[in-house]
Amino acid sequence: MNLLKLIPLSLLGLSSLSQATLVSEKITLKPSMVVKYTQLPSSVNSLSDIFKEGMFYGRLRSNMFRWDWNDEASLDNKAMGVGGSLVYKTAPYSGWSSTIGLYTSQNPAWHNENPDLDGLSSVKAGKDTFSRYDTEKTGNFGMNVLGQAYLQYDIAKSSIYIGRQMFASVYTKSNDTKMIPNTFDGISATIKDIPKTTIKLAYLAKQKLRDHTVAHDVLAVNGWEENDDSAINKNLTVDRIGNNNSLSIASITNKSIKNLKANVSYAIVPDVVSNLTLESHYTIPVGGDWKVAPGIRYMQQFDNLGASYDVASLKSDAMTGYTNKTSLDTSLLAVRIDIKNDVFMTRFGYSKIADKADIIAPWRGFATGGFTRAMAQYNWYANTATYMARADYNFDKAGIIPGFSIMARYAIQDFDDTKAGVQADTNILHIDARQNIGKNLEAKVRLGFISDEDTSGVKNDVSYNEYRFELNYFF
């Protein structure tokens, strides 16, 4: 790799770039677009008051996407979702409560691709504003979805959730950056009764990706009907592993040592794959409000399948360059260092995947997320190294521009050229700009510029520009 390519990293670290959050009377919208409920119903002493004292949380939302390929042979595409959600939480009674969330994403005809197979297949970032499976069958766009529906039981400092829910871990995320969050059907628990320790447990029987109207298998592939996440392992088909798989997760986070946050997580899809992840972050005060925070993540993926067929690559027809094509065994190492204060943060990250199998991560908890992953990128293919610099600047906290913040990432992705199914090396510049308007409205622009560094002409040109515009209004 040409060391001159590292120059933009240092330049970016010195340019603009902690993101602002939107805080209304009921919610806080985090930079990740996850909603935190800051005003909740109070406990009641009568069954008749459960619904009477409950609370509604409304959200109006729109997302617009345009994707411009450099290669004229590829299909430029666009998509748009307009809709929102209405979430209702009952008042707790004897520790019990419930949450139900209805979501809709409707698609204006003037900003959609044709509902034929080529048109649907060409849509990239905007595909989560509609269901490709439903649209292919009916020719109609738009989704109306029961996104959340769960019972909750709280006792002491612990909570149990039963039903359709979001579950956040190193492996799973709601990834609510489109119109409808990624959710799971199952049971989970969050336990905080041990001082400075959080334990999270989950048994997830089904997943409902953002572009699905019904739940599906957590891992098995069957076209657009089952798990069709863009990071799926396409060799794990319903014919091979069935469509009754489950995902179990255990996670322990501890903060007993001052300034140290350590996590151990384990996930398993029985008889297919399991994963052990160790992660820690240490914050070092260095004067004033400045801090330096190094972090590390090690992920070990175990093959529980014992397949007699090729499975190492996420692609179904490209095993060239893999030493053991029938094994899922592999590992990942990622490191980062943050330099930050109340208004500014810069991050330098590095990740490397072992030259074995690709990492399996179709649950929207990105394997390199928070370290080297940039928007719309999947850099956990075998023998991939990524160098990343990120910078954030909060103009609102700095007292310069009310409600405005900006973030940018620059990443160099060094893929294995011997692996036919892996894309060419790329450089990525990704920029997020957010403007809060009052307490309830936020506008967000996301830009991605991807430059293909392949000079051999052997691999397809994957250069493109991506443009996103999002509005969120809460009531």
C-alpha positions, 0 to 999 in steps of 0.5 A, spaced: 500 500 500 502 506 498 504 510 504 502 517 501 495 514 501 495 515 509 496 523 508 488 524 507 488 521 514 492 526 518 489 532 514 482 529 516 484 529 523 485 536 523 479 539 519 472 539 522 468 534 525 461 529 537 455 529 533 449 533 536 443 529 539 436 531 538 432 532 545 425 533 545 420 533 551 419 525 551 425 522 547 432 523 545 435 521 538 442 519 538 447 520 533 446 513 531 438 514 530 436 510 536 431 513 540 431 513 547 425 514 551 427 520 556 419 520 559 416 514 561 409 512 564 409 512 571 407 506 575 400 505 577 396 501 582 390 499 578 389 495 572 384 500 570 389 505 569 394 501 565 392 504 558 389 510 561 396 513 564 400 510 558 404 514 553 404 515 545 410 517 542 409 519 535 415 520 529 414 523 522 420 521 517 422 521 510 428 518 507 431 520 500 437 516 497 440 517 490 446 512 488 451 514 482 455 509 479 462 511 476 461 504 471 456 506 466 454 499 465 451 499 472 444 501 474 444 508 478 438 508 482 434 512 487 429 510 493 425 514 498 420 513 504 415 517 507 412 515 513 413 514 521 411 510 527 407 511 533 409 507 539 405 506 545 407 504 552 402 502 557 403 504 565 407 499 569 403 495 574 406 491 579 412 491 574 409 489 568 408 493 562 407 493 554 410 496 548 407 496 541 410 500 535 406 501 528 411 503 523 409 505 515 414 507 509 410 509 503 414 510 497 413 516 492 412 514 485 416 519 482 422 517 486 422 510 486 425 504 481 420 500 476 417 494 480 420 489 475 426 484 477 432 489 474 429 495 478 428 492 485 435 488 484 439 495 482 436 499 489 442 499 494 442 503 500 434 505 499 432 498 499 430 498 506 424 503 504 420 498 501 420 490 501 423 487 495 419 481 496 413 484 497 414 488 491 416 483 487 410 479 488 405 484 488 408 490 484 406 495 489 411 499 494 410 501 501 410 497 508 405 497 514 409 493 519 408 491 527 415 493 528 415 492 536 410 488 540 413 486 547 411 485 554 416 488 559 417 485 567 421 490 571 424 487 578 429 491 582 435 493 577 433 488 572 428 487 566 425 482 562 422 483 555 418 478 551 416 479 544 418 483 538 423 487 540 430 491 539 436 488 542 443 491 542 449 488 543 456 487 539 452 482 534 445 485 533 443 493 533 436 496 531 440 500 525 434 505 525 437 509 519 432 508 514 424 507 516 423 501 520 428 498 525 431 491 525 427 487 530 427 480 533 422 475 536 424 472 542 426 473 550 431 478 553 433 480 559 438 486 562 440 485 569 444 491 573 443 488 580 451 487 580 455 493 581 458 496 575 456 490 571 451 489 566 449 483 563 444 482 557 441 475 555 437 473 549 434 468 545 432 470 539 427 465 535 426 470 529 429 476 525 425 482 522 430 486 517 428 493 516 425 491 509 421 485 511 413 486 513 414 479 517 419 475 521 424 470 518 429 466 519 435 469 523 440 466 518 438 462 513 437 464 505 432 463 501 432 469 496 428 475 498 423 471 503 428 469 508 434 473 511 436 477 505 441 482 509 447 484 504 452 481 509 449 474 509 453 468 508 449 466 501 451 459 502 447 458 508 441 456 505 434 454 507 435 447 504 442 446 507 440 449 514 433 449 515 429 455 516 428 454 524 434 457 526 435 461 533 440 466 535 442 466 543 447 471 546 450 473 552 454 479 554 457 482 560 460 489 561 464 491 567 466 498 569 469 496 576 476 499 574 476 506 574 476 509 566 475 502 564 469 499 560 470 491 558 465 487 555 465 479 553 460 477 549 458 470 546 453 468 540 451 462 537 446 459 532 446 452 534 449 447 529 452 452 524 456 458 527 458 461 534 462 467 536 466 470 542 468 477 542 472 481 547 472 488 547 475 494 552 476 501 552 480 505 557 479 513 558 485 517 560 484 524 562 490 528 559 488 535 562 482 540 561 476 537 558 481 533 554 481 525 554 485 520 550 481 513 549 484 507 546 480 501 545 480 494 542 476 488 539 478 481 538 472 476 535 473 469 534 468 465 530 467 458 530 465 453 525 459 448 528 457 446 521 462 441 519 460 442 512 462 438 506 460 444 501 464 451 500 462 456 506 468 460 507 466 466 503 460 470 504 458 469 496 455 463 494 459 462 487 466 465 489 471 461 493 477 462 489 483 464 494 480 461 501 485 456 504 479 452 507 473 453 503 468 448 508 470 452 514 467 458 518 473 458 523 476 465 523 478 471 527 478 479 527 482 484 531 480 491 531 483 497 535 482 504 535 484 511 539 480 517 540 482 524 542 476 528 544 473 533 549 466 536 549 465 539 542 471 535 538 473 528 537 478 524 532 478 517 531 484 513 528 482 505 527 485 499 524 482 492 523 484 486 520 481 479 518 484 473 519 486 469 512 481 464 513 473 465 513 469 471 512 465 474 518 458 472 519 454 478 521 447 479 518 444 482 524 446 489 523 451 489 529 457 490 524 463 486 526 468 492 525 462 498 527 465 503 531 472 502 529 473 502 521 466 501 518 464 507 514 457 508 511 454 502 507 461 498 507 462 491 509 470 490 510 470 483 514 472 479 508 477 474 510 484 477 509 482 484 509 485 490 512 482 497 513 485 504 516 480 509 518 480 516 521 474 519 523 473 526 526 467 530 529 465 537 531 459 539 535 458 547 533 452 547 537 456 545 544 461 550 541 456 556 541 458 557 533 451 554 530 445 552 534 443 545 533 449 543 528 454 538 528 458 534 522 462 528 522 466 525 517 470 518 516 476 517 511 477 509 510 482 505 506 480 498 505 485 493 503 482 487 500 485 480 498 486 481 490 486 473 490 479 472 492 475 473 486 468 474 490 471 480 494 471 487 491 477 491 489 481 496 494 477 502 495 478 509 499 472 512 502 470 519 504 463 519 508 460 525 511 454 526 516 451 533 517 445 534 522 441 540 523 436 540 529 431 545 528 427 546 535 426 541 540 422 536 535 425 536 528 432 534 525 435 534 518 440 530 516 445 529 510 449 523 508 454 523 503 459 517 501 464 518 496 467 511 494 474 511 489 476 504 486 483 503 487 484 497 482 488 498 476 489 491 474 482 491 470 481 484 473 475 486 478 469 490 476 469 498 478 465 499 484 466 507 485 460 510 486 457 517 489 451 516 494 447 521 497 442 521 502 437 526 506 433 525 512 428 528 516 425 526 523 419 530 527 417 527 533 411 529 537 
